[in-house]
């Protein structure tokens, strides 16, 4: 299938491209700047806030399917730029929906939202796709608005649109301002520079659900192929792990046991304590997470270590 991928240069986007190629699909790449090595691919370079531009691109490319990954996602930074967040995440999604409604109404469109839309419900519970949305950050509100618009287009216009709600994902290629990657970068620098073993950390007791980005990319592919239009799907490893445990695994991989120093700028409140139920995506597509957390972190560390060493 000819599959348009918005945000193709991003962390998940690069893995989605690889996943689709491995299964015989033809990726069409979109991003605000050309993807590295994208010369051999068809696509469109531009901003999804450009309604006329994205409509023209959909008309010319005529994708059979699309996965919408483009957007702002680093929550702490978004607090400082909420207007841009809504402009990109909400208006960009609306422009894409309109482009497909007008130019490719039969094409399946997977809009990637976030498990952040559930907020932080009290108590320990498994959250299903029917659980109430209680977004608590500008990012989460923007994602809730974007996915509700997508589901509205599915119901009102009959478009074959569906929504994914992934939890945190990690793996090689992740931006270094996210927690596992920033730990990995600090540790790799300590090893490379033989520096004093001191690591600056935030809230180590917070618990999160981390899935490998390649498992998430596979979930997106399966949803494109088998998911039901008009539905939302949770994507998660379905188990919680503390940030401290993440750090300990990375320290073992690096062979360093640093002294930890609290950094107020890295402090984050506890995350969503509930586990996401993944029964629905398992039932409809057969997906389940496969890559162990230790493997994800080992490959993340080695990817960052190798890129730092190559830059010397």
C-alpha positions, 0 to 999 in steps of 0.5 A: 500500500502507498502509506503517507507518514507525517512526521517521518523524520521523528523518532517514531517516524523513522521506525515506522518507515522501516517497519512498512518497508520491511512488510512490502509497503510504499512509504510516502514521507512528510515532514517540515524538513527533508528526512535524511536519506529520503531522496529515494522516497516520494513525499511532501516537505511542508508544514501541516498548518499549511492547509492548501499545501497538504491538500495539494500533496494528498491530491498529488500523492493519492495515498491509500493509507496514512499514519499521522505522527507529526506534532509537538510532544515534549510536555515540559517544553510545551508549557512554554509554548501552548499556542504553537502546541495547539496550532501544530497538534490540533490545527495540523490534524484538522487540516490533514482530516480535511485534505483526506475528506476532500482528496482521498476520502477512501484512504484509511487514516491512523491519527496517533494521539497519546495515553496522556489524554487519560490524565492521572485517575485516582487509584490503581486501575486498568484503563480501557479505551472507554475510560474517561479522558481527563487531560491535565497538560496543554499537550494532553488537551491538544491530543484529546482535541485532535483525536476527538476531531478525528473520531468525529470525522469518522462518524460524521463524514464516514471517513475510515479514521482510527486513533492510537493512544500509545504510552511512552516508547523508547529505543535507538534514535530517541531525542536526548531530552527524554528521560531514558535517553538523557540518562544514557547520554550522561552515562556515555559522556562519563565513560568517554571523558573519564569524568567524575561519576556524577549523574544529575537526576529528577524524580526517580520514584515516578513509574511509567509504562515503556514500550520499545519504539519498534513494537509501537511501529509494528502496532501502527502497521497492524492497525493500518492493516486490521484496525477498525475505523472509528475506534481508538486503541491503547498501545502499551507494554502493560506494565509499570517500571520506575525511573530508578529501575531504568537508570539502574539498567543503563548504569549496568550497561555503561559499567558505571555506578555514579553518585546521584545529584538531584536537579530541580530542572529535571524534576517531574511529577509522578506519571499516570499510575494506571496500566493501560489495557491492551486487550482491544488491539490484541483482539483486533490485530494480534499485536502484543509487545515483544522486545524486552525493556533491557534490550531497548535500553541496551540498544538506546545506550549503545546508539547514543554512545556510538554517536558521541564517540563518532563526533569526536 
